[in-house]
């Protein structure tokens, strides 16, 4: 909720600035002047859509402009991108980014009675071009990032996995990055109550089962089949050292995915414990099963919120594993100059 309130305030200030000059609002983010700057196009049909960039030195964020506002013209920032925008792109802006510098991107929209947005970490590659769309998908607002590549005279759009790792260096700097919550001292009674609450909240789908030999053999067979198919697709010889690294990366990704459940459950327990340690003992008792002062309504509400948190954590861990896998494969293909000979090489 703090995140939403801070974004609402930020957009209100942006809108006010745009109205004060009575024209297009250019934003406070300065384009990179690097000769190999990456370029990003932001496209949105959302009301009062904004894109902000945050990093370790700019925890309050820098704005890039304003789109689809009733009282201000769309920002006309352009970055001379090689790839033309989609034919149906009505409102968009373009910026130049410092290559290799990690940034937290915030997308946001404010319309009558609602605020919608998202956040993800992004490290643009040297000389690369990207396209970020921000629109509704059903009742949810969705950000989607694609890398734009020129292949045989055509633009190829490749999805980029979005992961929100935040900016740890900004912790405690503002409402968007609050200080770590203060917890009350542990006592044997409090610790026992908290353990009971967490244990009782864990449902069957959260529990990780042990991998048997059949499952492992199936994964190994799938990896070998993937390598055979990849060799046929590439159509030229690569040294065995390449395929050894390729196989290692595939096996590591399979391990990361298999460990996802246990990692998600551990993070769920840790986060739930931190949440409960902020409460006084009487509040904890209200959430403890079989407690004389147990409040069923509060128990159900809290467990439901934490279940949603578990599901978000699970999705984030899968995205992180996939993102790291793609980065490893892209680095491998770069080192062996695969992209120079094979358009469908790995790219991050």
N, C-alpha and C positions, 0 to 999 in steps of 0.2 A: 504494500500500500504506500509506503514511503517513496518507493521508486515512481509510482504513478503520480503522486502529488507533486514531486519535484519536476517531473516531465511536464505536467500541466502548467506549472509556474513558468518553466522555461519557454514553452510555446506561447504563453500569454505575453511574455516579454518580447519574443520575436515578432509576434503580430503587432504589438504596439509600436515597435521600431519601424516596421514596414509601413504602417499607417502614418507615422510621423513624417516620413519623407514622401508619401503619396505615390510611390512607384515600386518597382521590383526591389526586393530585399536581397542583397548579395551575400550576407553572412560574414562571420568573423574569421573563418578558416582561410588562410592564405595558400594559394596553390604552390606546390613544390616547384622549384626552379631547376631541379636536377635534370641533366640531359636524358637520363634513363628513367624519368619519373613514370610511375604506373598511372593509369587513367581509369576513372570510375564514372559510370553513368547511373544516376539515380532516377528511376521512373516510378511514378505513383499516380493513381486516380483517387487517392484518399483525400478527405478534406483537410486543409491546413497541414499538409505533410511536410515533415522536416527530417533532415539527416544531420546528425551531430557526430563529431569525432573527438574522442578522449584518449589521452595517453598519460604517462607518468608525470609529465610536466604540465598537463592541462586537464586536471581532474574535474573541473567545472564544465569542460567541453567547449568546442568551437563549432559554430553553426555554418551551414553551407548555403542556406537560402530557404525559400518558402514556395510551396506549390499548392495550387487549388484553394487559395484563400479568397473569400468573397470580396474583400476590400483591397486586395493588393495584386499586382500583376505577377505572373510566374517569374521566378528567378531565371535569367537567361545566361547563366554561366555555361561556357563551352570550353572543351579541352582539345579540339581538333582530333578526335578519335578516328582511327582508321575504319572501324566498323560502324556502319550507319545504324541509327536506332530502329527498332521494329516499326513497321508501317502504322501500327495502331497506337504508338506512343504519343499521347497528347501533351502531357506535362512531364518535363524532365530537366535535369541539370547535370553538368559534368564537372569533375574536379581532377586535379593532378595530385598524386600521393607520393610521399617519400618512400622509395623502394626499400624493402627489408625492415621497415619499422613497424612494430606491432601497435595496433590501434584498436580501441573498442568503438564499434559503430553503434549508434542508437538511432533507430527509426521510430517515428512518432506521428500520430495524427490526433487532432482534436476536432470533434464535431459537436453538435448540440447534444449535451448531456452524456457524452462518452469520450473516453480517452483510450487509445490503443497503440501499442508499440512493442518493440523487441530490441534485443542487444546481442552482439556477438563479437568475438575477437577476430582480427583480420590482419595478416601480414602480406601486403602486396609484393609481387615479384617484379624484378627489374624489367622495365619496358612493356609490361603486360597490360592488357585492357580487360575491364570487368563491367558487368551490368547488374545492378541491384534493383529488383522490383519490390514494391511494397503495396500490397492490395488485400482486399478481403477474399477469403476462401470460405464460403458459408458464413458463419457468424464470427469467424476468427480473422484477425489481420495477420498476414504471413509475409515474412521477408524471404526472398530467394536470391542467391548470388550465383552468377555464372561467369566463367572465364571465357573471353572472346579470342579465338584463334583464327588466323587465315590459313586455310588448307586448300591448295589447288584453286586459288581465286575465290573461294567461298568462305563465309564466316561460320565457324563451328562454335556453338555455345555448349560449354561443359559445366555441369553443376558443381558448386563448391560446398563442401559440408560446413555448416555453421555450428560453432561451439561457443558458448558463453562461459569463459573462465574468469571474467571480471578483471579488475586491475588491483591486485593486492597492495601495490605501492600507494594507492589512493585511499586505503582504509582509514576512516576517521576524518577525512578531509571535508566531507559535506553530507547532505541527506541521502545522496545517491550511493555513497560509500560510507555507511555508518560505522561507528566504532564497534568492536566486538562486544556482544552483550555481557553485562556483569552478572555473575552467578553468585548465589548464596553459598555459605560454607556447607560442606558435606557433613552429615552425621550418619551413624549406622541406621537410624530409622528412615531418614530421607533416602539413603542409598537403596535400602530394601524396597521401599515404596516405588522408587523410580524403576528398579529392575523389574518389579512385578508388572508395572504399567506397560513397559516396553515389551516384555515377553508375551503378555496377553494380547498385544496389538498385532503381533506377527501372524499373518495368514499363510496358507499353504503355498500360494504362488510366489511368495517371497523366498522360500527356502530353496537352497541350492542342493541338487543331488550330485552324487559322485559319478564321474564319467566312467563308463565301463569300457572294456577292451574293444567291444564291437563298435561303439561310437567312435573311438580313436582310430580304429582301422578304416572306418568309413570316411573320416576326415582326411586321413593320409591318402586314400584312394582318390578322393575328390581333388586334392592338391596336385597329384601326379597327372590326373586327367586335364586339369587346367593348364599345366605346363605343356603338355602335348598339343593342346589346342592353340596355345599362345605361340608356340614355335611355328605351327602351320600358318597362323595369321601373319606373323612377321615376314616370313618368306626369305630370310637371309640368316647366315650363320652368326652366332654370338658365342664367345668363349664360355667354357664350362663354369668359370668363376662367376659369370653373370647369372647363370641358372641356379648356381648354389645360393647366391644371395637372394634370388627371386624366391626360391623354395623356403629359405629361412624366414623371409618376410611373411610369406603366406602362413607358415606354421606359427609365427608369433601372433599374427592377427587371429588365427583360430584359437590360440591359448587365451588371448585377451577377451575374446567373445565368450569363451567357456567360463572365464572367471568373473564375468560381468555381474552375475546374480549375487555371488558372495560379496563382491565389492559394493554393490548397491545396498545390500542388507547391512553391511558394516557401517556405511555412511549414514543410512537411515537410523541405525541405533545411536550413532554418535550425535547426529543432529537432534534427534528426539531427546536424548539425555541433556544436551545443552539447553534445549527449550524448557525442559522440566526443572532444571537447576536454577532457573531464573525465578521460579515461583516459591512462595513461602510454603511451609509444611502443610498448613490447612488447605491451601489450593491444590497441592499435590494429592492430598487424601481424597479430594473430590473426584479425582481422575483414576483412583486406584480401585480395581475390582474388589468386591467384598468388604470395602471400607464402610464403616458405619455412616460416614457422611458422603458416600459416593453419589455423584450427580450423573445419572445415565445420559441426560441430554448433553452435558459437557463432555462426557467420555466419548460419545458417538461423534460429536462435532470435531473434537481434537484428533481422534483416530482417523477420521475421514480426511482431514487436512493433511495429516502425516502420510496417509496412503497416497494422496495426490503428489506429495513431495517425493515419495519413493519412486513413483512412476516417472516423474521428471528426472530424477537422478539416474534411473535406469536408461532413459533415452539419451541423456547427456553422456553417459559412459560409453554407450554404443557409438555415438557420434565421435567421441574422442578417439576411440579405438580405430574407427574407419578413417578419420582424418589423419592420424599418425601413420596408418598403413599406406594411404595414398601418398603422403609426403615421402615415406621411405621408397616407394616404388618410383615416384617421379625423380627423386634424387638418383636412383639406380639408372634409370633411362637416360638422365642427363650425362652421367659419368661415362656411359657407354655409347653416347651419341645416337641413341635409338630414334629420337624424335626427328633427326635430320633425314632419316630413311623410312620412317613409319609414322604416318599421320595420326594413327590411333594409339600413340604411346601414352604412358602415364604422365599426367600433369597435375600439379597442385595449385 
